[in-house]
Amino acid sequence: MIYIVVFVAYAYGLWRMSIPLTGDQKVYLSIALEMAQRRDWSIPFLWGEPNFLKPPLQYWATLLGWKVFGMNPWGSFFPSVLAWLLTLPALFRFFPKISPDLKSEQIRDVVLFCSATFATMTFATTAQMEVWLILFWMWSWVFALEKKWIKTGISLGALLLVKGPLYPALFGLSLLGIYRTKIWTVWPAVIAAGIVGLPWFGWAYQQYP
């Protein structure tokens, strides 16, 4: 039921939204638009030049939204709403691990509160990359706390394709520093992250060194 409530709250009015004239949203959508016009999803382009401001996952999500729903506000913004909906199961698994005394009703309220914050609603109803960052960051923590290192690495590899190597590196430092995880125990995560996230960077460098 909570997923339906959040979906309705977020998706309502997407048709009436407009593209901001300033800010990152305009840039991200412009890059996706140029990729669509070129019929080339491999390398982000802006104003006729390769643009490596960010890796391509956000642009791919926008292009898929246009492919399914058409080139309109719904198609542009729905992928971000979907990203937040996919974050909710991670929250339901994360909070009991860090606060075992929380009751199910309390966890539900916390998840609803997270969904209702202005920042989250902004990121999840516009073409922002932060909601994708939250999605893969949360699932990485869930899998890491469950010691499922290959799944952790897959999620970190996807995170690598959202905003580059900074956030996976910060995640690794947090894991090693806060939870005192031994570095030799997480090698499956490192390998899986590299397999998922690095090939695009290597291929893009070959195309535009």
Biotite code that builds the C-alpha atoms (Angstrom):
import biotite.structure as struc

atoms = struc.array([
    struc.Atom([0.000, 0.000, 0.000], chain_id="A", res_id=1, res_name="MET", atom_name="CA", element="C"),
    struc.Atom([2.822, 2.401, 0.859], chain_id="A", res_id=2, res_name="ILE", atom_name="CA", element="C"),
    struc.Atom([4.251, 2.037, -2.639], chain_id="A", res_id=3, res_name="TYR", atom_name="CA", element="C"),
    struc.Atom([0.921, 3.052, -4.184], chain_id="A", res_id=4, res_name="ILE", atom_name="CA", element="C"),
    struc.Atom([0.638, 6.070, -1.868], chain_id="A", res_id=5, res_name="VAL", atom_name="CA", element="C"),
    struc.Atom([4.140, 7.273, -2.701], chain_id="A", res_id=6, res_name="VAL", atom_name="CA", element="C"),
    struc.Atom([3.673, 6.625, -6.414], chain_id="A", res_id=7, res_name="PHE", atom_name="CA", element="C"),
    struc.Atom([0.413, 8.600, -6.566], chain_id="A", res_id=8, res_name="VAL", atom_name="CA", element="C"),
    struc.Atom([1.902, 11.458, -4.520], chain_id="A", res_id=9, res_name="ALA", atom_name="CA", element="C"),
    struc.Atom([4.949, 11.681, -6.761], chain_id="A", res_id=10, res_name="TYR", atom_name="CA", element="C"),
    struc.Atom([3.463, 10.920, -10.148], chain_id="A", res_id=11, res_name="ALA", atom_name="CA", element="C"),
    struc.Atom([0.454, 13.223, -9.824], chain_id="A", res_id=12, res_name="TYR", atom_name="CA", element="C"),
    struc.Atom([0.958, 16.279, -11.944], chain_id="A", res_id=13, res_name="GLY", atom_name="CA", element="C"),
    struc.Atom([4.019, 15.131, -13.878], chain_id="A", res_id=14, res_name="LEU", atom_name="CA", element="C"),
    struc.Atom([2.232, 16.048, -17.099], chain_id="A", res_id=15, res_name="TRP", atom_name="CA", element="C"),
    struc.Atom([2.003, 19.675, -15.916], chain_id="A", res_id=16, res_name="ARG", atom_name="CA", element="C"),
    struc.Atom([5.621, 20.036, -14.880], chain_id="A", res_id=17, res_name="MET", atom_name="CA", element="C"),
    struc.Atom([7.939, 22.176, -16.958], chain_id="A", res_id=18, res_name="SER", atom_name="CA", element="C"),
    struc.Atom([11.657, 22.070, -17.608], chain_id="A", res_id=19, res_name="ILE", atom_name="CA", element="C"),
    struc.Atom([13.535, 24.676, -15.520], chain_id="A", res_id=20, res_name="PRO", atom_name="CA", element="C"),
    struc.Atom([15.359, 27.332, -17.518], chain_id="A", res_id=21, res_name="LEU", atom_name="CA", element="C"),
    struc.Atom([18.374, 27.123, -15.206], chain_id="A", res_id=22, res_name="THR", atom_name="CA", element="C"),
    struc.Atom([20.127, 24.429, -13.210], chain_id="A", res_id=23, res_name="GLY", atom_name="CA", element="C"),
    struc.Atom([21.348, 20.911, -13.753], chain_id="A", res_id=24, res_name="ASP", atom_name="CA", element="C"),
    struc.Atom([18.009, 19.528, -14.967], chain_id="A", res_id=25, res_name="GLN", atom_name="CA", element="C"),
    struc.Atom([18.189, 21.548, -18.157], chain_id="A", res_id=26, res_name="LYS", atom_name="CA", element="C"),
    struc.Atom([21.729, 20.330, -18.867], chain_id="A", res_id=27, res_name="VAL", atom_name="CA", element="C"),
    struc.Atom([20.931, 16.667, -18.207], chain_id="A", res_id=28, res_name="TYR", atom_name="CA", element="C"),
    struc.Atom([17.835, 16.741, -20.394], chain_id="A", res_id=29, res_name="LEU", atom_name="CA", element="C"),
    struc.Atom([19.692, 18.617, -23.138], chain_id="A", res_id=30, res_name="SER", atom_name="CA", element="C"),
    struc.Atom([22.386, 15.933, -23.180], chain_id="A", res_id=31, res_name="ILE", atom_name="CA", element="C"),
    struc.Atom([19.783, 13.152, -23.331], chain_id="A", res_id=32, res_name="ALA", atom_name="CA", element="C"),
    struc.Atom([17.967, 15.016, -26.113], chain_id="A", res_id=33, res_name="LEU", atom_name="CA", element="C"),
    struc.Atom([21.138, 15.301, -28.180], chain_id="A", res_id=34, res_name="GLU", atom_name="CA", element="C"),
    struc.Atom([21.850, 11.587, -27.639], chain_id="A", res_id=35, res_name="MET", atom_name="CA", element="C"),
    struc.Atom([18.331, 10.824, -28.875], chain_id="A", res_id=36, res_name="ALA", atom_name="CA", element="C"),
    struc.Atom([18.752, 13.053, -31.919], chain_id="A", res_id=37, res_name="GLN", atom_name="CA", element="C"),
    struc.Atom([22.064, 11.408, -32.763], chain_id="A", res_id=38, res_name="ARG", atom_name="CA", element="C"),
    struc.Atom([20.514, 7.965, -32.182], chain_id="A", res_id=39, res_name="ARG", atom_name="CA", element="C"),
    struc.Atom([23.623, 7.105, -30.224], chain_id="A", res_id=40, res_name="ASP", atom_name="CA", element="C"),
    struc.Atom([23.267, 6.145, -26.569], chain_id="A", res_id=41, res_name="TRP", atom_name="CA", element="C"),
    struc.Atom([26.912, 5.309, -26.047], chain_id="A", res_id=42, res_name="SER", atom_name="CA", element="C"),
    struc.Atom([28.539, 8.711, -25.445], chain_id="A", res_id=43, res_name="ILE", atom_name="CA", element="C"),
    struc.Atom([26.884, 11.817, -23.932], chain_id="A", res_id=44, res_name="PRO", atom_name="CA", element="C"),
    struc.Atom([26.952, 14.798, -26.289], chain_id="A", res_id=45, res_name="PHE", atom_name="CA", element="C"),
    struc.Atom([26.151, 18.457, -25.704], chain_id="A", res_id=46, res_name="LEU", atom_name="CA", element="C"),
    struc.Atom([26.305, 21.179, -28.391], chain_id="A", res_id=47, res_name="TRP", atom_name="CA", element="C"),
    struc.Atom([27.885, 18.713, -30.791], chain_id="A", res_id=48, res_name="GLY", atom_name="CA", element="C"),
    struc.Atom([30.783, 17.797, -28.504], chain_id="A", res_id=49, res_name="GLU", atom_name="CA", element="C"),
    struc.Atom([31.341, 14.780, -26.219], chain_id="A", res_id=50, res_name="PRO", atom_name="CA", element="C"),
    struc.Atom([30.370, 15.740, -22.678], chain_id="A", res_id=51, res_name="ASN", atom_name="CA", element="C"),
    struc.Atom([31.754, 13.795, -19.748], chain_id="A", res_id=52, res_name="PHE", atom_name="CA", element="C"),
    struc.Atom([30.269, 15.976, -17.029], chain_id="A", res_id=53, res_name="LEU", atom_name="CA", element="C"),
    struc.Atom([28.614, 12.833, -15.663], chain_id="A", res_id=54, res_name="LYS", atom_name="CA", element="C"),
    struc.Atom([28.551, 9.153, -16.652], chain_id="A", res_id=55, res_name="PRO", atom_name="CA", element="C"),
    struc.Atom([25.579, 8.023, -18.749], chain_id="A", res_id=56, res_name="PRO", atom_name="CA", element="C"),
    struc.Atom([23.188, 6.168, -16.416], chain_id="A", res_id=57, res_name="LEU", atom_name="CA", element="C"),
    struc.Atom([20.904, 9.164, -15.823], chain_id="A", res_id=58, res_name="GLN", atom_name="CA", element="C"),
    struc.Atom([20.794, 9.882, -19.548], chain_id="A", res_id=59, res_name="TYR", atom_name="CA", element="C"),
    struc.Atom([19.991, 6.236, -20.309], chain_id="A", res_id=60, res_name="TRP", atom_name="CA", element="C"),
    struc.Atom([17.099, 6.374, -17.840], chain_id="A", res_id=61, res_name="ALA", atom_name="CA", element="C"),
    struc.Atom([15.723, 9.505, -19.509], chain_id="A", res_id=62, res_name="THR", atom_name="CA", element="C"),
    struc.Atom([16.079, 7.962, -22.971], chain_id="A", res_id=63, res_name="LEU", atom_name="CA", element="C"),
    struc.Atom([14.215, 4.843, -21.813], chain_id="A", res_id=64, res_name="LEU", atom_name="CA", element="C"),
    struc.Atom([11.489, 7.056, -20.351], chain_id="A", res_id=65, res_name="GLY", atom_name="CA", element="C"),
    struc.Atom([11.087, 8.761, -23.711], chain_id="A", res_id=66, res_name="TRP", atom_name="CA", element="C"),
    struc.Atom([11.133, 5.409, -25.476], chain_id="A", res_id=67, res_name="LYS", atom_name="CA", element="C"),
    struc.Atom([8.270, 4.086, -23.338], chain_id="A", res_id=68, res_name="VAL", atom_name="CA", element="C"),
    struc.Atom([6.162, 7.203, -22.669], chain_id="A", res_id=69, res_name="PHE", atom_name="CA", element="C"),
    struc.Atom([7.180, 9.570, -25.441], chain_id="A", res_id=70, res_name="GLY", atom_name="CA", element="C"),
    struc.Atom([9.216, 12.773, -25.359], chain_id="A", res_id=71, res_name="MET", atom_name="CA", element="C"),
    struc.Atom([7.099, 14.653, -22.839], chain_id="A", res_id=72, res_name="ASN", atom_name="CA", element="C"),
    struc.Atom([7.332, 15.657, -19.150], chain_id="A", res_id=73, res_name="PRO", atom_name="CA", element="C"),
    struc.Atom([6.018, 12.254, -17.992], chain_id="A", res_id=74, res_name="TRP", atom_name="CA", element="C"),
    struc.Atom([8.628, 10.400, -20.004], chain_id="A", res_id=75, res_name="GLY", atom_name="CA", element="C"),
    struc.Atom([11.317, 12.803, -18.763], chain_id="A", res_id=76, res_name="SER", atom_name="CA", element="C"),
    struc.Atom([10.504, 12.653, -15.061], chain_id="A", res_id=77, res_name="PHE", atom_name="CA", element="C"),
    struc.Atom([8.959, 9.227, -14.463], chain_id="A", res_id=78, res_name="PHE", atom_name="CA", element="C"),
    struc.Atom([12.346, 7.405, -14.345], chain_id="A", res_id=79, res_name="PRO", atom_name="CA", element="C"),
    struc.Atom([13.280, 9.500, -11.298], chain_id="A", res_id=80, res_name="SER", atom_name="CA", element="C"),
    struc.Atom([10.000, 8.591, -9.594], chain_id="A", res_id=81, res_name="VAL", atom_name="CA", element="C"),
    struc.Atom([10.692, 4.934, -10.369], chain_id="A", res_id=82, res_name="LEU", atom_name="CA", element="C"),
    struc.Atom([14.186, 5.278, -8.882], chain_id="A", res_id=83, res_name="ALA", atom_name="CA", element="C"),
    struc.Atom([12.705, 6.457, -5.581], chain_id="A", res_id=84, res_name="TRP", atom_name="CA", element="C"),
    struc.Atom([10.115, 3.669, -5.570], chain_id="A", res_id=85, res_name="LEU", atom_name="CA", element="C"),
    struc.Atom([12.954, 1.172, -5.995], chain_id="A", res_id=86, res_name="LEU", atom_name="CA", element="C"),
    struc.Atom([14.706, 2.808, -3.028], chain_id="A", res_id=87, res_name="THR", atom_name="CA", element="C"),
    struc.Atom([11.820, 2.106, -0.649], chain_id="A", res_id=88, res_name="LEU", atom_name="CA", element="C"),
    struc.Atom([12.502, -1.656, -0.251], chain_id="A", res_id=89, res_name="PRO", atom_name="CA", element="C"),
    struc.Atom([16.114, -0.807, 0.606], chain_id="A", res_id=90, res_name="ALA", atom_name="CA", element="C"),
    struc.Atom([14.931, 1.547, 3.355], chain_id="A", res_id=91, res_name="LEU", atom_name="CA", element="C"),
    struc.Atom([12.672, -1.142, 4.807], chain_id="A", res_id=92, res_name="PHE", atom_name="CA", element="C"),
    struc.Atom([15.670, -3.476, 4.990], chain_id="A", res_id=93, res_name="ARG", atom_name="CA", element="C"),
    struc.Atom([18.190, -0.844, 6.118], chain_id="A", res_id=94, res_name="PHE", atom_name="CA", element="C"),
    struc.Atom([16.527, 0.698, 9.165], chain_id="A", res_id=95, res_name="PHE", atom_name="CA", element="C"),
    struc.Atom([15.972, -2.596, 11.083], chain_id="A", res_id=96, res_name="PRO", atom_name="CA", element="C"),
    struc.Atom([19.680, -3.353, 10.667], chain_id="A", res_id=97, res_name="LYS", atom_name="CA", element="C"),
    struc.Atom([20.865, -0.092, 12.207], chain_id="A", res_id=98, res_name="ILE", atom_name="CA", element="C"),
    struc.Atom([18.005, 0.185, 14.757], chain_id="A", res_id=99, res_name="SER", atom_name="CA", element="C"),
    struc.Atom([16.801, -3.334, 15.665], chain_id="A", res_id=100, res_name="PRO", atom_name="CA", element="C"),
    struc.Atom([14.386, -1.950, 18.282], chain_id="A", res_id=101, res_name="ASP", atom_name="CA", element="C"),
    struc.Atom([12.282, -0.148, 15.690], chain_id="A", res_id=102, res_name="LEU", atom_name="CA", element="C"),
    struc.Atom([8.831, -1.621, 15.202], chain_id="A", res_id=103, res_name="LYS", atom_name="CA", element="C"),
    struc.Atom([7.398, -2.161, 11.726], chain_id="A", res_id=104, res_name="SER", atom_name="CA", element="C"),
    struc.Atom([4.995, 0.748, 12.175], chain_id="A", res_id=105, res_name="GLU", atom_name="CA", element="C"),
    struc.Atom([7.859, 3.036, 13.138], chain_id="A", res_id=106, res_name="GLN", atom_name="CA", element="C"),
    struc.Atom([9.894, 1.956, 10.119], chain_id="A", res_id=107, res_name="ILE", atom_name="CA", element="C"),
    struc.Atom([6.889, 2.637, 7.894], chain_id="A", res_id=108, res_name="ARG", atom_name="CA", element="C"),
    struc.Atom([6.589, 6.128, 9.362], chain_id="A", res_id=109, res_name="ASP", atom_name="CA", element="C"),
    struc.Atom([10.297, 6.772, 8.850], chain_id="A", res_id=110, res_name="VAL", atom_name="CA", element="C"),
    struc.Atom([10.051, 5.660, 5.204], chain_id="A", res_id=111, res_name="VAL", atom_name="CA", element="C"),
    struc.Atom([7.022, 7.882, 4.655], chain_id="A", res_id=112, res_name="LEU", atom_name="CA", element="C"),
    struc.Atom([8.832, 10.784, 6.294], chain_id="A", res_id=113, res_name="PHE", atom_name="CA", element="C"),
    struc.Atom([11.834, 10.258, 4.013], chain_id="A", res_id=114, res_name="CYS", atom_name="CA", element="C"),
    struc.Atom([9.493, 10.211, 1.022], chain_id="A", res_id=115, res_name="SER", atom_name="CA", element="C"),
    struc.Atom([7.713, 13.378, 2.138], chain_id="A", res_id=116, res_name="ALA", atom_name="CA", element="C"),
    struc.Atom([10.774, 15.583, 2.583], chain_id="A", res_id=117, res_name="THR", atom_name="CA", element="C"),
    struc.Atom([11.009, 18.469, 0.167], chain_id="A", res_id=118, res_name="PHE", atom_name="CA", element="C"),
    struc.Atom([14.480, 17.462, -1.042], chain_id="A", res_id=119, res_name="ALA", atom_name="CA", element="C"),
    struc.Atom([13.465, 13.888, -1.834], chain_id="A", res_id=120, res_name="THR", atom_name="CA", element="C"),
    struc.Atom([10.299, 14.935, -3.622], chain_id="A", res_id=121, res_name="MET", atom_name="CA", element="C"),
    struc.Atom([12.305, 17.456, -5.641], chain_id="A", res_id=122, res_name="THR", atom_name="CA", element="C"),
    struc.Atom([14.934, 14.936, -6.701], chain_id="A", res_id=123, res_name="PHE", atom_name="CA", element="C"),
    struc.Atom([12.414, 12.194, -7.425], chain_id="A", res_id=124, res_name="ALA", atom_name="CA", element="C"),
    struc.Atom([10.179, 14.322, -9.634], chain_id="A", res_id=125, res_name="THR", atom_name="CA", element="C"),
    struc.Atom([12.806, 16.038, -11.761], chain_id="A", res_id=126, res_name="THR", atom_name="CA", element="C"),
    struc.Atom([15.660, 14.910, -13.968], chain_id="A", res_id=127, res_name="ALA", atom_name="CA", element="C"),
    struc.Atom([18.129, 14.966, -11.079], chain_id="A", res_id=128, res_name="GLN", atom_name="CA", element="C"),
    struc.Atom([20.912, 12.458, -10.527], chain_id="A", res_id=129, res_name="MET", atom_name="CA", element="C"),
    struc.Atom([20.715, 12.582, -6.742], chain_id="A", res_id=130, res_name="GLU", atom_name="CA", element="C"),
    struc.Atom([17.773, 10.183, -6.562], chain_id="A", res_id=131, res_name="VAL", atom_name="CA", element="C"),
    struc.Atom([19.816, 7.604, -8.507], chain_id="A", res_id=132, res_name="TRP", atom_name="CA", element="C"),
    struc.Atom([22.694, 8.246, -6.141], chain_id="A", res_id=133, res_name="LEU", atom_name="CA", element="C"),
    struc.Atom([20.409, 7.536, -3.183], chain_id="A", res_id=134, res_name="ILE", atom_name="CA", element="C"),
    struc.Atom([19.022, 4.403, -4.844], chain_id="A", res_id=135, res_name="LEU", atom_name="CA", element="C"),
    struc.Atom([22.349, 2.661, -5.376], chain_id="A", res_id=136, res_name="PHE", atom_name="CA", element="C"),
    struc.Atom([23.922, 4.068, -2.202], chain_id="A", res_id=137, res_name="TRP", atom_name="CA", element="C"),
    struc.Atom([21.132, 2.590, -0.057], chain_id="A", res_id=138, res_name="MET", atom_name="CA", element="C"),
    struc.Atom([21.180, -0.793, -1.759], chain_id="A", res_id=139, res_name="TRP", atom_name="CA", element="C"),
    struc.Atom([24.971, -0.876, -1.411], chain_id="A", res_id=140, res_name="SER", atom_name="CA", element="C"),
    struc.Atom([24.627, -0.371, 2.334], chain_id="A", res_id=141, res_name="TRP", atom_name="CA", element="C"),
    struc.Atom([21.894, -2.985, 2.631], chain_id="A", res_id=142, res_name="VAL", atom_name="CA", element="C"),
    struc.Atom([23.925, -5.609, 0.800], chain_id="A", res_id=143, res_name="PHE", atom_name="CA", element="C"),
    struc.Atom([27.110, -4.661, 2.686], chain_id="A", res_id=144, res_name="ALA", atom_name="CA", element="C"),
    struc.Atom([25.399, -4.984, 6.075], chain_id="A", res_id=145, res_name="LEU", atom_name="CA", element="C"),
    struc.Atom([24.106, -8.378, 4.926], chain_id="A", res_id=146, res_name="GLU", atom_name="CA", element="C"),
    struc.Atom([27.662, -9.236, 3.799], chain_id="A", res_id=147, res_name="LYS", atom_name="CA", element="C"),
    struc.Atom([26.466, -9.966, 0.271], chain_id="A", res_id=148, res_name="LYS", atom_name="CA", element="C"),
    struc.Atom([29.609, -8.631, -1.338], chain_id="A", res_id=149, res_name="TRP", atom_name="CA", element="C"),
    struc.Atom([28.919, -9.461, -4.971], chain_id="A", res_id=150, res_name="ILE", atom_name="CA", element="C"),
    struc.Atom([25.549, -7.676, -4.823], chain_id="A", res_id=151, res_name="LYS", atom_name="CA", element="C"),
    struc.Atom([27.269, -4.800, -3.017], chain_id="A", res_id=152, res_name="THR", atom_name="CA", element="C"),
    struc.Atom([29.742, -4.554, -5.873], chain_id="A", res_id=153, res_name="GLY", atom_name="CA", element="C"),
    struc.Atom([27.038, -4.639, -8.539], chain_id="A", res_id=154, res_name="ILE", atom_name="CA", element="C"),
    struc.Atom([25.243, -1.771, -6.816], chain_id="A", res_id=155, res_name="SER", atom_name="CA", element="C"),
    struc.Atom([28.502, 0.169, -6.470], chain_id="A", res_id=156, res_name="LEU", atom_name="CA", element="C"),
    struc.Atom([29.223, -0.439, -10.152], chain_id="A", res_id=157, res_name="GLY", atom_name="CA", element="C"),
    struc.Atom([25.870, 1.124, -11.013], chain_id="A", res_id=158, res_name="ALA", atom_name="CA", element="C"),
    struc.Atom([26.715, 4.000, -8.662], chain_id="A", res_id=159, res_name="LEU", atom_name="CA", element="C"),
    struc.Atom([29.950, 4.436, -10.600], chain_id="A", res_id=160, res_name="LEU", atom_name="CA", element="C"),
    struc.Atom([27.860, 4.991, -13.736], chain_id="A", res_id=161, res_name="LEU", atom_name="CA", element="C"),
    struc.Atom([25.756, 7.644, -12.001], chain_id="A", res_id=162, res_name="VAL", atom_name="CA", element="C"),
    struc.Atom([28.382, 10.107, -10.767], chain_id="A", res_id=163, res_name="LYS", atom_name="CA", element="C"),
    struc.Atom([31.782, 8.586, -11.316], chain_id="A", res_id=164, res_name="GLY", atom_name="CA", element="C"),
    struc.Atom([34.274, 7.047, -8.880], chain_id="A", res_id=165, res_name="PRO", atom_name="CA", element="C"),
    struc.Atom([33.943, 9.552, -6.008], chain_id="A", res_id=166, res_name="LEU", atom_name="CA", element="C"),
    struc.Atom([30.889, 8.068, -4.321], chain_id="A", res_id=167, res_name="TYR", atom_name="CA", element="C"),
    struc.Atom([31.934, 4.400, -4.534], chain_id="A", res_id=168, res_name="PRO", atom_name="CA", element="C"),
    struc.Atom([35.280, 5.485, -3.048], chain_id="A", res_id=169, res_name="ALA", atom_name="CA", element="C"),
    struc.Atom([33.520, 7.336, -0.211], chain_id="A", res_id=170, res_name="LEU", atom_name="CA", element="C"),
    struc.Atom([31.341, 4.282, 0.382], chain_id="A", res_id=171, res_name="PHE", atom_name="CA", element="C"),
    struc.Atom([34.434, 2.087, 0.640], chain_id="A", res_id=172, res_name="GLY", atom_name="CA", element="C"),
    struc.Atom([36.085, 4.475, 3.106], chain_id="A", res_id=173, res_name="LEU", atom_name="CA", element="C"),
    struc.Atom([32.913, 4.528, 5.214], chain_id="A", res_id=174, res_name="SER", atom_name="CA", element="C"),
    struc.Atom([32.719, 0.746, 5.190], chain_id="A", res_id=175, res_name="LEU", atom_name="CA", element="C"),
    struc.Atom([36.356, 0.322, 6.184], chain_id="A", res_id=176, res_name="LEU", atom_name="CA", element="C"),
    struc.Atom([36.427, 3.200, 8.663], chain_id="A", res_id=177, res_name="GLY", atom_name="CA", element="C"),
    struc.Atom([33.055, 3.147, 10.406], chain_id="A", res_id=178, res_name="ILE", atom_name="CA", element="C"),
    struc.Atom([32.317, -0.590, 10.383], chain_id="A", res_id=179, res_name="TYR", atom_name="CA", element="C"),
    struc.Atom([35.953, -1.688, 10.613], chain_id="A", res_id=180, res_name="ARG", atom_name="CA", element="C"),
    struc.Atom([35.416, -4.089, 7.737], chain_id="A", res_id=181, res_name="THR", atom_name="CA", element="C"),
    struc.Atom([38.596, -5.905, 6.765], chain_id="A", res_id=182, res_name="LYS", atom_name="CA", element="C"),
    struc.Atom([39.639, -4.897, 3.283], chain_id="A", res_id=183, res_name="ILE", atom_name="CA", element="C"),
    struc.Atom([40.457, -8.459, 2.206], chain_id="A", res_id=184, res_name="TRP", atom_name="CA", element="C"),
    struc.Atom([36.901, -9.558, 2.910], chain_id="A", res_id=185, res_name="THR", atom_name="CA", element="C"),
    struc.Atom([35.354, -7.180, 0.370], chain_id="A", res_id=186, res_name="VAL", atom_name="CA", element="C"),
    struc.Atom([37.399, -8.165, -2.699], chain_id="A", res_id=187, res_name="TRP", atom_name="CA", element="C"),
    struc.Atom([34.310, -9.729, -4.422], chain_id="A", res_id=188, res_name="PRO", atom_name="CA", element="C"),
    struc.Atom([32.607, -6.318, -4.158], chain_id="A", res_id=189, res_name="ALA", atom_name="CA", element="C"),
    struc.Atom([35.602, -4.550, -5.697], chain_id="A", res_id=190, res_name="VAL", atom_name="CA", element="C"),
    struc.Atom([35.754, -6.995, -8.613], chain_id="A", res_id=191, res_name="ILE", atom_name="CA", element="C"),
    struc.Atom([31.980, -6.899, -9.210], chain_id="A", res_id=192, res_name="ALA", atom_name="CA", element="C"),
    struc.Atom([31.969, -3.086, -9.110], chain_id="A", res_id=193, res_name="ALA", atom_name="CA", element="C"),
    struc.Atom([34.764, -2.967, -11.653], chain_id="A", res_id=194, res_name="GLY", atom_name="CA", element="C"),
    struc.Atom([33.053, -5.429, -13.977], chain_id="A", res_id=195, res_name="ILE", atom_name="CA", element="C"),
    struc.Atom([29.803, -3.441, -13.911], chain_id="A", res_id=196, res_name="VAL", atom_name="CA", element="C"),
    struc.Atom([31.096, 0.121, -13.842], chain_id="A", res_id=197, res_name="GLY", atom_name="CA", element="C"),
    struc.Atom([34.491, 0.348, -15.523], chain_id="A", res_id=198, res_name="LEU", atom_name="CA", element="C"),
    struc.Atom([33.953, -1.006, -19.071], chain_id="A", res_id=199, res_name="PRO", atom_name="CA", element="C"),
    struc.Atom([32.046, 2.090, -20.191], chain_id="A", res_id=200, res_name="TRP", atom_name="CA", element="C"),
    struc.Atom([34.832, 4.376, -18.950], chain_id="A", res_id=201, res_name="PHE", atom_name="CA", element="C"),
    struc.Atom([37.466, 2.342, -20.782], chain_id="A", res_id=202, res_name="GLY", atom_name="CA", element="C"),
    struc.Atom([35.427, 2.275, -23.975], chain_id="A", res_id=203, res_name="TRP", atom_name="CA", element="C"),
    struc.Atom([34.683, 6.023, -23.798], chain_id="A", res_id=204, res_name="ALA", atom_name="CA", element="C"),
    struc.Atom([38.375, 6.780, -23.282], chain_id="A", res_id=205, res_name="TYR", atom_name="CA", element="C"),
    struc.Atom([39.232, 4.748, -26.367], chain_id="A", res_id=206, res_name="GLN", atom_name="CA", element="C"),
    struc.Atom([36.716, 6.718, -28.414], chain_id="A", res_id=207, res_name="GLN", atom_name="CA", element="C"),
    struc.Atom([37.714, 10.149, -27.053], chain_id="A", res_id=208, res_name="TYR", atom_name="CA", element="C"),
    struc.Atom([41.125, 9.933, -25.316], chain_id="A", res_id=209, res_name="PRO", atom_name="CA", element="C"),
])
